Amino acid sequence: MNKLLITGGLILSGFLASAQNNLDKIINVAEVERIERVLAADEMKGRKTFSPEIDKAADFIAAEFKKAGLQFFNGLTTYKQSFKMTKAKFISATGTINGEAVLTNDIIAVTTQAALKLDEKSGYKKIVIDTGANLMAEANKIISANEKTLVLVNTGQAKNFSRLKRFKRDSFEEKASVVFVLSDKDAATYSFDVLHEISQSSLANVIGILPGKSKKEELVVFSGHYDHIGIGKATADGDSVYNGANDDAAGTTAVMMLANYFTKEKNNERTLVFIAFTAEEIGGFGSQYFSRQINADKTVAMFNIEMIGTESQWGKNSAYITGYEKSDFGKILQGNLSGSQFHFEPDPYPKQNLFYRSDNATLAALGVPAHTISTSKMDTEKFYHTADDEIETLDMANMTEVIKAIAISSKGIVSGKETPSRVEKLNR
């Protein structure tokens, strides 16, 4: 077999020169940097969710999808997959348990209802969280169950009780209310009235597809999130823009590059979905909404690309895959890189639970082999969520090689010749 050198260091065996030249022509440092510079520019003001600047970023991505020749997704007439987010701002809370008044600060409601009223006749499930329990973990389980619930939190959790305010019921769909009350009482009878100011805001994923041929109904998803955290604390030199060049303009850039590459190759038997998610930084709402618009059983794989702009802990020509052990996705990718210098590794930061901390999580919970590809050194990434996450801190040549490696390693899945094993579904 011939061995061909790809500019930047990726060496692959078994490629025809024409295919090699096409890869280098389409996915190159200059083009990667062009896209990165737009998304991570100061003018984007950190692409914060709900900001005018994130709309500018969405328009740019949509224009790139159009230029690549992608089609609209699932009956849409635009590249924007728009949806409404309901937000609840707390106003007041009053209540009693067994006829005794409960302090306002001891009541926290996670709800999208403007006026919430409940008593023992309202059909609410009643749960107790004891002193020794992990309050946040238990609360998360209860909220995820999506059942109307009154949660009595033992007073031994008083120091942590206010942390429950982090569970905002921002949502794009109606969900069951959960009311947490700090109390040791049995609550044979109770009554609560909670008021919120409800507002709605528009959000949009940016999505386009390349229809497949013989396996058109089967989907392969390439994704990244284009939102970041906006304006923050200024540095010593007065810079307050959190540009998010690595997090995750890098992944979004990869999605656009791959869209352009595969539309030129035209060798996909499966339908390819290219999507830039919104609202990852505030709860993954973009990917959650998307997951409800597709058939997870027909989604063969998801390549979620997150923070690939710096070298991994193994150096150049390497990246890791979260949840590597949960399917044979990683083995398939590495198999298609046989004879190359590039290598994918299992996630080296298992304690950080990265598999369930990015936009792959929602589809993975539905059984899809949905994995995140990253190079970020999560234990030492000093520019993470800072104003210094700018394009000047990225290794553009290495990032380009990562994108090429994704393009090449996905060829078996894209062509329909390889199908990764399913991830075990989560019971929620």
VOZATOR-297351 format. One line per field, with one value per residue (C-alpha): residue in three letters; x, y, z; residue number from 1. Coordinates in Angstrom, 1 decimal, always signed. Example, Ala and Ser with C-alpha at 12.3 -4.5 7.8 and 13.67 -1.06 7.14 Angstrom:
! VOZATOR-297351
aa: (ALA | SER)
xx: (+12.3 | +13.7)
yy: (-4.5 | -1.1)
zz: (+7.8 | +7.1)
i: (1 | 2)
//
This chain:
! VOZATOR-297351
aa: (MET | ASN | LYS | LEU | LEU | ILE | THR | GLY | GLY | LEU | ILE | LEU | SER | GLY | PHE | LEU | ALA | SER | ALA | GLN | ASN | ASN | LEU | ASP | LYS | ILE | ILE | ASN | VAL | ALA | GLU | VAL | GLU | ARG | ILE | GLU | ARG | VAL | LEU | ALA | ALA | ASP | GLU | MET | LYS | GLY | ARG | LYS | THR | PHE | SER | PRO | GLU | ILE | ASP | LYS | ALA | ALA | ASP | PHE | ILE | ALA | ALA | GLU | PHE | LYS | LYS | ALA | GLY | LEU | GLN | PHE | PHE | ASN | GLY | LEU | THR | THR | TYR | LYS | GLN | SER | PHE | LYS | MET | THR | LYS | ALA | LYS | PHE | ILE | SER | ALA | THR | GLY | THR | ILE | ASN | GLY | GLU | ALA | VAL | LEU | THR | ASN | ASP | ILE | ILE | ALA | VAL | THR | THR | GLN | ALA | ALA | LEU | LYS | LEU | ASP | GLU | LYS | SER | GLY | TYR | LYS | LYS | ILE | VAL | ILE | ASP | THR | GLY | ALA | ASN | LEU | MET | ALA | GLU | ALA | ASN | LYS | ILE | ILE | SER | ALA | ASN | GLU | LYS | THR | LEU | VAL | LEU | VAL | ASN | THR | GLY | GLN | ALA | LYS | ASN | PHE | SER | ARG | LEU | LYS | ARG | PHE | LYS | ARG | ASP | SER | PHE | GLU | GLU | LYS | ALA | SER | VAL | VAL | PHE | VAL | LEU | SER | ASP | LYS | ASP | ALA | ALA | THR | TYR | SER | PHE | ASP | VAL | LEU | HIS | GLU | ILE | SER | GLN | SER | SER | LEU | ALA | ASN | VAL | ILE | GLY | ILE | LEU | PRO | GLY | LYS | SER | LYS | LYS | GLU | GLU | LEU | VAL | VAL | PHE | SER | GLY | HIS | TYR | ASP | HIS | ILE | GLY | ILE | GLY | LYS | ALA | THR | ALA | ASP | GLY | ASP | SER | VAL | TYR | ASN | GLY | ALA | ASN | ASP | ASP | ALA | ALA | GLY | THR | THR | ALA | VAL | MET | MET | LEU | ALA | ASN | TYR | PHE | THR | LYS | GLU | LYS | ASN | ASN | GLU | ARG | THR | LEU | VAL | PHE | ILE | ALA | PHE | THR | ALA | GLU | GLU | ILE | GLY | GLY | PHE | GLY | SER | GLN | TYR | PHE | SER | ARG | GLN | ILE | ASN | ALA | ASP | LYS | THR | VAL | ALA | MET | PHE | ASN | ILE | GLU | MET | ILE | GLY | THR | GLU | SER | GLN | TRP | GLY | LYS | ASN | SER | ALA | TYR | ILE | THR | GLY | TYR | GLU | LYS | SER | ASP | PHE | GLY | LYS | ILE | LEU | GLN | GLY | ASN | LEU | SER | GLY | SER | GLN | PHE | HIS | PHE | GLU | PRO | ASP | PRO | TYR | PRO | LYS | GLN | ASN | LEU | PHE | TYR | ARG | SER | ASP | ASN | ALA | THR | LEU | ALA | ALA | LEU | GLY | VAL | PRO | ALA | HIS | THR | ILE | SER | THR | SER | LYS | MET | ASP | THR | GLU | LYS | PHE | TYR | HIS | THR | ALA | ASP | ASP | GLU | ILE | GLU | THR | LEU | ASP | MET | ALA | ASN | MET | THR | GLU | VAL | ILE | LYS | ALA | ILE | ALA | ILE | SER | SER | LYS | GLY | ILE | VAL | SER | GLY | LYS | GLU | THR | PRO | SER | ARG | VAL | GLU | LYS | LEU | ASN | ARG)
xx: (+0.0 | +1.1 | +1.7 | +0.8 | +1.7 | -1.1 | +0.1 | +0.5 | +1.6 | -1.3 | -0.1 | -2.6 | -2.3 | -4.5 | -5.8 | -5.9 | -4.0 | -7.2 | -9.0 | -5.9 | -5.7 | -9.4 | -9.1 | -6.1 | -7.8 | -11.1 | -9.8 | -6.8 | -5.4 | -6.3 | -10.0 | -10.1 | -8.6 | -11.0 | -14.1 | -12.5 | -11.7 | -15.3 | -16.9 | -14.3 | -14.1 | -14.6 | -17.6 | -19.4 | -19.1 | -18.8 | -21.9 | -24.0 | -27.4 | -30.2 | -27.8 | -28.0 | -24.4 | -25.4 | -27.9 | -25.1 | -23.1 | -26.1 | -26.5 | -22.8 | -23.1 | -26.3 | -24.5 | -21.6 | -24.1 | -25.8 | -22.4 | -21.6 | -24.8 | -26.6 | -30.4 | -32.9 | -33.7 | -37.0 | -39.4 | -37.7 | -37.5 | -34.4 | -31.2 | -32.4 | -34.2 | -36.0 | -37.8 | -39.1 | -37.6 | -39.9 | -38.1 | -39.4 | -38.3 | -39.1 | -41.5 | -42.8 | -43.6 | -45.8 | -47.0 | -47.9 | -47.2 | -49.7 | -51.1 | -47.7 | -46.2 | -43.1 | -40.5 | -40.2 | -36.5 | -37.4 | -39.5 | -37.9 | -40.1 | -38.8 | -41.7 | -42.8 | -46.2 | -46.8 | -49.1 | -48.5 | -50.9 | -50.7 | -52.0 | -52.4 | -55.3 | -53.4 | -52.0 | -48.4 | -46.0 | -44.2 | -40.5 | -38.1 | -34.4 | -32.6 | -29.6 | -27.1 | -28.2 | -26.4 | -28.9 | -28.1 | -27.9 | -31.2 | -32.8 | -31.6 | -33.1 | -36.5 | -36.6 | -35.6 | -38.4 | -40.8 | -43.5 | -45.4 | -43.5 | -43.3 | -39.8 | -39.3 | -35.7 | -34.4 | -33.1 | -29.7 | -29.3 | -30.0 | -26.5 | -26.9 | -30.7 | -30.2 | -28.1 | -31.4 | -32.0 | -29.6 | -32.3 | -34.2 | -37.2 | -36.1 | -37.6 | -38.9 | -41.8 | -44.2 | -42.8 | -44.1 | -43.5 | -41.3 | -41.4 | -38.6 | -39.4 | -36.9 | -38.7 | -38.6 | -42.4 | -44.4 | -46.6 | -49.9 | -51.5 | -49.9 | -50.6 | -48.2 | -48.6 | -45.6 | -45.5 | -43.1 | -42.8 | -42.9 | -41.2 | -40.4 | -37.3 | -36.4 | -33.5 | -32.2 | -29.9 | -28.4 | -28.8 | -28.4 | -28.4 | -26.7 | -29.2 | -28.0 | -28.5 | -29.1 | -29.6 | -31.2 | -33.4 | -30.3 | -28.7 | -25.1 | -24.8 | -21.9 | -22.3 | -20.7 | -22.2 | -21.8 | -22.9 | -20.5 | -20.8 | -20.6 | -19.0 | -17.4 | -14.9 | -12.2 | -8.6 | -5.8 | -5.6 | -9.4 | -10.5 | -13.9 | -15.0 | -15.1 | -14.4 | -14.8 | -12.4 | -11.8 | -15.1 | -16.7 | -16.0 | -13.4 | -16.0 | -18.4 | -15.7 | -15.1 | -18.8 | -18.7 | -15.5 | -16.9 | -20.1 | -18.1 | -15.9 | -18.7 | -20.9 | -17.9 | -17.1 | -20.8 | -20.0 | -22.4 | -24.9 | -26.4 | -27.9 | -25.5 | -26.8 | -24.6 | -25.8 | -24.5 | -26.3 | -27.4 | -27.6 | -25.1 | -23.6 | -26.9 | -28.1 | -27.9 | -31.3 | -30.4 | -29.4 | -32.4 | -34.8 | -33.0 | -33.2 | -37.0 | -37.2 | -35.5 | -35.9 | -33.1 | -33.5 | -32.6 | -29.6 | -26.6 | -23.9 | -23.1 | -19.8 | -20.0 | -16.9 | -15.9 | -12.7 | -10.2 | -8.1 | -5.3 | -3.0 | -4.2 | -2.2 | -0.6 | +0.6 | -0.2 | -2.1 | -4.3 | -7.7 | -9.9 | -13.4 | -15.7 | -17.6 | -15.1 | -16.0 | -19.8 | -19.7 | -17.2 | -17.5 | -13.9 | -12.5 | -14.2 | -12.7 | -9.3 | -9.6 | -10.1 | -6.9 | -4.8 | -1.3 | -1.6 | +0.2 | -3.2 | -4.7 | -7.9 | -7.7 | -10.3 | -11.3 | -8.5 | -10.7 | -13.4 | -13.9 | -15.2 | -18.0 | -17.5 | -19.7 | -22.7 | -21.5 | -21.8 | -24.4 | -23.9 | -25.6 | -29.2 | -28.9 | -26.6 | -29.3 | -31.6 | -29.2 | -27.4 | -23.6 | -23.2 | -19.7 | -17.7 | -14.3 | -12.0 | -8.4 | -8.9 | -6.7 | -9.6 | -7.4 | -5.0 | -6.8 | -6.0 | -8.0 | -11.3 | -14.1 | -11.8 | -11.3 | -8.1 | -9.8 | -8.9 | -7.8 | -4.2 | -4.1 | -5.1 | -2.8 | -4.5 | -2.4 | -3.1 | -6.8 | -6.9 | -5.4 | -8.0 | -10.8 | -9.1 | -8.9 | -12.6 | -13.4 | -11.3 | -12.1 | -15.9 | -15.8 | -17.1 | -20.0 | -20.8 | -20.6 | -22.9 | -20.3 | -19.8 | -22.3 | -21.2 | -22.9 | -25.7 | -25.1 | -27.2 | -30.2 | -30.7 | -34.0 | -35.5)
yy: (+0.0 | +3.5 | +5.9 | +9.5 | +12.5 | +14.9 | +18.5 | +18.9 | +15.4 | +13.0 | +10.0 | +7.6 | +4.4 | +3.1 | +6.4 | +7.2 | +10.3 | +12.0 | +11.4 | +12.6 | +15.8 | +16.5 | +16.1 | +18.5 | +21.0 | +21.2 | +20.8 | +23.0 | +25.4 | +28.5 | +27.6 | +26.4 | +29.7 | +31.7 | +30.2 | +30.3 | +34.0 | +34.9 | +32.8 | +33.8 | +37.5 | +40.2 | +41.4 | +38.2 | +39.2 | +35.6 | +34.3 | +34.2 | +32.4 | +34.9 | +37.6 | +39.5 | +38.2 | +34.6 | +35.3 | +36.7 | +33.5 | +31.5 | +33.5 | +32.9 | +29.2 | +29.0 | +30.8 | +28.3 | +25.4 | +27.0 | +27.4 | +23.8 | +22.7 | +21.2 | +20.6 | +21.7 | +19.3 | +17.5 | +19.9 | +23.1 | +26.0 | +27.4 | +26.1 | +27.4 | +24.9 | +27.5 | +26.8 | +28.8 | +28.7 | +29.4 | +31.0 | +31.5 | +34.4 | +33.9 | +36.5 | +35.0 | +31.8 | +31.2 | +28.0 | +25.9 | +22.4 | +20.9 | +24.4 | +26.0 | +28.6 | +27.9 | +30.6 | +31.9 | +31.0 | +27.4 | +27.0 | +26.5 | +25.6 | +24.3 | +25.2 | +26.9 | +27.9 | +31.5 | +30.8 | +27.4 | +26.2 | +22.8 | +20.9 | +17.3 | +16.9 | +18.1 | +14.7 | +15.5 | +12.7 | +13.2 | +12.3 | +12.9 | +13.7 | +12.8 | +14.5 | +11.9 | +11.9 | +13.7 | +16.6 | +17.7 | +14.2 | +13.2 | +16.4 | +15.9 | +12.4 | +13.7 | +16.6 | +14.2 | +11.9 | +14.7 | +14.0 | +16.5 | +16.2 | +17.7 | +17.1 | +17.4 | +18.2 | +17.4 | +20.4 | +18.7 | +19.8 | +23.5 | +24.7 | +23.3 | +24.0 | +27.2 | +25.4 | +23.9 | +27.3 | +26.2 | +23.9 | +26.4 | +25.1 | +26.8 | +24.5 | +24.3 | +22.0 | +21.8 | +19.9 | +18.8 | +21.1 | +20.1 | +21.9 | +21.6 | +22.5 | +22.5 | +20.8 | +17.7 | +17.6 | +14.7 | +17.1 | +15.3 | +18.5 | +21.3 | +24.2 | +26.2 | +29.2 | +30.1 | +33.0 | +33.4 | +35.8 | +33.7 | +34.9 | +33.2 | +33.7 | +32.3 | +30.0 | +28.2 | +25.3 | +25.6 | +22.4 | +21.0 | +17.5 | +15.6 | +12.9 | +9.4 | +6.9 | +3.2 | +3.9 | +7.2 | +6.6 | +6.0 | +9.1 | +10.0 | +13.2 | +15.6 | +18.3 | +21.0 | +23.9 | +27.4 | +29.3 | +30.4 | +32.5 | +36.0 | +38.9 | +38.2 | +39.5 | +41.7 | +40.7 | +43.0 | +44.5 | +45.1 | +42.2 | +41.1 | +39.1 | +35.4 | +34.5 | +30.7 | +30.0 | +26.5 | +26.1 | +25.5 | +27.6 | +24.9 | +22.1 | +24.2 | +25.0 | +21.3 | +20.7 | +23.2 | +21.8 | +18.3 | +19.4 | +21.0 | +17.9 | +15.3 | +17.3 | +17.3 | +13.6 | +12.5 | +9.0 | +8.8 | +6.0 | +7.2 | +10.6 | +13.0 | +15.6 | +18.6 | +20.6 | +23.5 | +23.4 | +26.4 | +26.7 | +24.0 | +26.3 | +26.8 | +23.2 | +21.6 | +22.8 | +22.8 | +19.1 | +18.2 | +19.8 | +18.2 | +14.7 | +15.0 | +15.8 | +12.6 | +8.9 | +7.8 | +4.2 | +5.3 | +7.4 | +5.2 | +7.4 | +10.9 | +12.6 | +15.4 | +17.7 | +19.8 | +21.7 | +20.4 | +23.5 | +22.5 | +19.4 | +16.5 | +15.0 | +12.7 | +15.6 | +16.2 | +13.8 | +12.5 | +13.0 | +11.2 | +9.9 | +10.1 | +7.0 | +4.9 | +1.7 | +2.1 | +1.1 | +0.1 | +3.5 | +4.3 | +1.0 | +1.6 | +5.0 | +3.9 | +1.0 | +3.3 | +5.2 | +2.0 | +2.8 | +6.5 | +8.5 | +9.7 | +7.9 | +8.1 | +7.3 | +6.6 | +9.6 | +10.1 | +12.1 | +9.6 | +11.4 | +14.4 | +12.4 | +14.2 | +11.6 | +13.2 | +16.8 | +17.7 | +17.6 | +13.9 | +13.1 | +13.3 | +11.0 | +8.6 | +8.3 | +7.1 | +4.4 | +6.1 | +5.6 | +9.3 | +10.3 | +13.5 | +13.9 | +16.3 | +17.1 | +19.4 | +18.7 | +19.1 | +19.0 | +21.7 | +23.7 | +27.2 | +29.1 | +27.2 | +29.6 | +32.6 | +35.7 | +34.2 | +31.5 | +33.2 | +32.0 | +32.9 | +30.2 | +27.4 | +25.1 | +25.6 | +23.0 | +20.3 | +21.2 | +20.8 | +17.3 | +16.4 | +17.4 | +15.4 | +12.4 | +12.6 | +12.8 | +9.7 | +7.6 | +8.1 | +6.7 | +3.2 | +4.6 | +7.3 | +4.7 | +2.3 | -0.4 | -0.2 | +0.3 | +0.9 | -1.0 | +0.8 | +2.5 | +1.2 | +3.4 | +5.3 | +4.8 | +8.2)
zz: (+0.0 | -0.7 | +2.2 | +1.5 | +3.6 | +4.6 | +5.3 | +9.0 | +9.8 | +9.4 | +7.4 | +6.0 | +4.0 | +1.3 | -0.2 | -3.8 | -4.7 | -6.0 | -2.7 | -0.8 | -2.8 | -2.4 | +1.4 | +1.5 | -0.8 | +1.2 | +4.8 | +5.2 | +7.7 | +5.8 | +5.6 | +9.2 | +10.4 | +8.2 | +9.9 | +13.3 | +13.1 | +12.3 | +15.1 | +17.8 | +16.8 | +19.5 | +17.5 | +18.3 | +22.0 | +23.2 | +21.3 | +24.5 | +24.3 | +23.6 | +22.5 | +19.2 | +18.5 | +18.6 | +15.9 | +13.8 | +14.4 | +13.3 | +10.1 | +9.3 | +9.9 | +7.8 | +4.9 | +5.1 | +5.0 | +1.9 | +0.2 | +0.9 | -0.8 | +2.2 | +2.1 | +4.7 | +7.5 | +8.0 | +6.2 | +7.4 | +4.9 | +6.4 | +8.0 | +11.4 | +13.6 | +15.8 | +19.0 | +22.0 | +25.5 | +28.5 | +31.4 | +34.9 | +37.2 | +40.9 | +42.5 | +45.7 | +47.7 | +50.7 | +52.3 | +55.3 | +56.5 | +59.0 | +59.5 | +60.4 | +58.1 | +56.1 | +55.5 | +51.9 | +51.8 | +52.6 | +49.4 | +46.0 | +43.1 | +39.7 | +37.4 | +34.3 | +35.7 | +36.5 | +39.5 | +41.1 | +43.8 | +45.4 | +48.5 | +49.6 | +47.2 | +44.1 | +43.2 | +44.0 | +44.7 | +48.1 | +48.5 | +51.4 | +51.0 | +54.3 | +55.8 | +54.6 | +51.0 | +48.1 | +47.8 | +44.3 | +42.8 | +44.4 | +43.3 | +39.7 | +39.7 | +40.9 | +38.4 | +35.5 | +36.4 | +35.3 | +37.8 | +40.0 | +43.2 | +46.7 | +48.1 | +51.8 | +52.4 | +55.9 | +57.8 | +58.1 | +54.4 | +55.3 | +54.3 | +50.8 | +50.3 | +48.4 | +45.8 | +44.5 | +42.9 | +40.2 | +38.9 | +36.8 | +34.9 | +31.6 | +29.0 | +25.5 | +26.6 | +29.4 | +32.4 | +35.7 | +38.7 | +41.6 | +44.9 | +47.4 | +51.0 | +53.9 | +56.6 | +59.0 | +59.3 | +57.8 | +55.9 | +56.4 | +55.1 | +53.2 | +51.0 | +48.8 | +46.5 | +44.3 | +41.8 | +38.8 | +36.0 | +32.8 | +29.6 | +26.2 | +24.1 | +20.7 | +20.1 | +17.0 | +16.1 | +12.7 | +10.7 | +7.2 | +5.7 | +2.9 | +1.9 | +1.6 | -1.2 | -0.4 | +3.4 | +3.3 | +6.3 | +8.5 | +10.0 | +10.9 | +12.9 | +13.0 | +15.7 | +17.8 | +19.8 | +18.6 | +21.8 | +24.5 | +27.7 | +26.4 | +28.4 | +31.7 | +34.2 | +32.6 | +32.5 | +33.6 | +30.1 | +30.0 | +27.8 | +28.9 | +25.8 | +26.4 | +22.8 | +23.1 | +20.2 | +21.5 | +23.3 | +20.9 | +17.8 | +17.1 | +17.1 | +15.1 | +12.6 | +12.2 | +11.4 | +8.6 | +7.2 | +7.2 | +5.6 | +2.8 | +2.4 | +2.3 | -0.1 | -2.5 | -2.0 | -2.6 | -1.3 | +1.6 | +1.6 | +4.9 | +5.4 | +7.0 | +9.5 | +10.2 | +13.2 | +15.3 | +18.6 | +20.7 | +24.5 | +25.4 | +28.0 | +29.8 | +29.9 | +26.5 | +25.3 | +21.6 | +21.6 | +23.8 | +21.3 | +18.3 | +19.9 | +20.0 | +16.2 | +15.0 | +15.3 | +17.7 | +16.5 | +13.0 | +14.2 | +13.6 | +15.2 | +16.4 | +16.1 | +18.6 | +18.3 | +21.3 | +22.0 | +19.5 | +19.2 | +21.6 | +21.7 | +23.7 | +26.6 | +24.0 | +21.8 | +18.1 | +15.9 | +18.7 | +20.3 | +22.8 | +22.6 | +25.6 | +26.6 | +24.6 | +26.4 | +25.9 | +22.2 | +19.5 | +17.9 | +18.8 | +17.5 | +14.2 | +13.9 | +14.8 | +12.4 | +9.5 | +10.5 | +10.3 | +9.2 | +10.1 | +12.8 | +14.2 | +17.1 | +19.1 | +22.8 | +25.5 | +27.6 | +30.2 | +32.5 | +33.7 | +37.0 | +35.1 | +33.6 | +30.2 | +28.3 | +29.9 | +29.9 | +26.3 | +23.5 | +22.8 | +26.1 | +25.1 | +22.1 | +24.1 | +26.7 | +23.9 | +22.9 | +20.1 | +19.9 | +20.4 | +21.5 | +21.9 | +20.2 | +22.0 | +22.6 | +25.6 | +28.6 | +31.1 | +34.2 | +33.0 | +30.2 | +31.6 | +29.1 | +29.6 | +30.2 | +30.3 | +28.2 | +27.0 | +25.0 | +21.7 | +18.3 | +19.1 | +21.7 | +19.2 | +17.3 | +13.9 | +12.1 | +14.6 | +14.7 | +10.9 | +11.3 | +13.8 | +11.4 | +8.6 | +10.9 | +11.7 | +8.0 | +7.2 | +10.3 | +9.7 | +6.2 | +7.1 | +9.0 | +6.4 | +3.5 | +5.4 | +5.6 | +9.4 | +12.1 | +15.7 | +18.6 | +20.5 | +23.8 | +26.8 | +27.2 | +30.4 | +32.3 | +32.8)
i: (1 | 2 | 3 | 4 | 5 | 6 | 7 | 8 | 9 | 10 | 11 | 12 | 13 | 14 | 15 | 16 | 17 | 18 | 19 | 20 | 21 | 22 | 23 | 24 | 25 | 26 | 27 | 28 | 29 | 30 | 31 | 32 | 33 | 34 | 35 | 36 | 37 | 38 | 39 | 40 | 41 | 42 | 43 | 44 | 45 | 46 | 47 | 48 | 49 | 50 | 51 | 52 | 53 | 54 | 55 | 56 | 57 | 58 | 59 | 60 | 61 | 62 | 63 | 64 | 65 | 66 | 67 | 68 | 69 | 70 | 71 | 72 | 73 | 74 | 75 | 76 | 77 | 78 | 79 | 80 | 81 | 82 | 83 | 84 | 85 | 86 | 87 | 88 | 89 | 90 | 91 | 92 | 93 | 94 | 95 | 96 | 97 | 98 | 99 | 100 | 101 | 102 | 103 | 104 | 105 | 106 | 107 | 108 | 109 | 110 | 111 | 112 | 113 | 114 | 115 | 116 | 117 | 118 | 119 | 120 | 121 | 122 | 123 | 124 | 125 | 126 | 127 | 128 | 129 | 130 | 131 | 132 | 133 | 134 | 135 | 136 | 137 | 138 | 139 | 140 | 141 | 142 | 143 | 144 | 145 | 146 | 147 | 148 | 149 | 150 | 151 | 152 | 153 | 154 | 155 | 156 | 157 | 158 | 159 | 160 | 161 | 162 | 163 | 164 | 165 | 166 | 167 | 168 | 169 | 170 | 171 | 172 | 173 | 174 | 175 | 176 | 177 | 178 | 179 | 180 | 181 | 182 | 183 | 184 | 185 | 186 | 187 | 188 | 189 | 190 | 191 | 192 | 193 | 194 | 195 | 196 | 197 | 198 | 199 | 200 | 201 | 202 | 203 | 204 | 205 | 206 | 207 | 208 | 209 | 210 | 211 | 212 | 213 | 214 | 215 | 216 | 217 | 218 | 219 | 220 | 221 | 222 | 223 | 224 | 225 | 226 | 227 | 228 | 229 | 230 | 231 | 232 | 233 | 234 | 235 | 236 | 237 | 238 | 239 | 240 | 241 | 242 | 243 | 244 | 245 | 246 | 247 | 248 | 249 | 250 | 251 | 252 | 253 | 254 | 255 | 256 | 257 | 258 | 259 | 260 | 261 | 262 | 263 | 264 | 265 | 266 | 267 | 268 | 269 | 270 | 271 | 272 | 273 | 274 | 275 | 276 | 277 | 278 | 279 | 280 | 281 | 282 | 283 | 284 | 285 | 286 | 287 | 288 | 289 | 290 | 291 | 292 | 293 | 294 | 295 | 296 | 297 | 298 | 299 | 300 | 301 | 302 | 303 | 304 | 305 | 306 | 307 | 308 | 309 | 310 | 311 | 312 | 313 | 314 | 315 | 316 | 317 | 318 | 319 | 320 | 321 | 322 | 323 | 324 | 325 | 326 | 327 | 328 | 329 | 330 | 331 | 332 | 333 | 334 | 335 | 336 | 337 | 338 | 339 | 340 | 341 | 342 | 343 | 344 | 345 | 346 | 347 | 348 | 349 | 350 | 351 | 352 | 353 | 354 | 355 | 356 | 357 | 358 | 359 | 360 | 361 | 362 | 363 | 364 | 365 | 366 | 367 | 368 | 369 | 370 | 371 | 372 | 373 | 374 | 375 | 376 | 377 | 378 | 379 | 380 | 381 | 382 | 383 | 384 | 385 | 386 | 387 | 388 | 389 | 390 | 391 | 392 | 393 | 394 | 395 | 396 | 397 | 398 | 399 | 400 | 401 | 402 | 403 | 404 | 405 | 406 | 407 | 408 | 409 | 410 | 411 | 412 | 413 | 414 | 415 | 416 | 417 | 418 | 419 | 420 | 421 | 422 | 423 | 424 | 425 | 426 | 427 | 428)
//
